[in-house]
């Protein structure tokens, strides 16, 4: 008999829980959303997109949950629509019992913008993954142009760009990185009417240190517009081609630069 009452009590409790859930669910579906909270989790570190951007993006798609009942709101539809923004990495949308709806997103991290000679422009992450360019969002990252392919990106340009971005002088000096048809890397500086020919991107640190030596020791003496090309494509050698072709180019080695100093 005791066992019978115990089983009956368990069944009544289960029935109560099921009924409560059904009643709460039906009642919850009638709750109207009064507040919609959008959070860009990493906005303090990266500002590719704002909560206002996302709000207007959803408004155009008629997906704003404000003044809708929870039964009319489909969080998965909001997630699916927002996930179309290629600059976003993680998207999560849900609502609570009081009708408040939450949209939380995280951003991807473009590392450089690539404008290849053959193909559409795109952003590149440090891991070499592509991010589609959206004209709604402008990202201030190094610009790479020319004969660019994934092999060049992954094997040589990403380490070079990482060095430039981390180096205060070169981050401010390099305006553009161009890859020629021969896969030679050419830097366009912001100061000085010349280009820097790196050749391949190997040993980039030593090459850029040699160019800095020219900047410190030579150009202040003879003028920043004297040369049209500063080439460090050859090992331990800097070849400076004069803009006025009636003069011969100048060749500097590490030893001669030290002597000049």
Order of alpha helices (4+ residues) and beta strands (2+ residues): alpha-beta-alpha-alpha-beta-beta-beta-beta-beta-beta-alpha-alpha-beta-beta-beta-alpha-beta-beta-beta-alpha
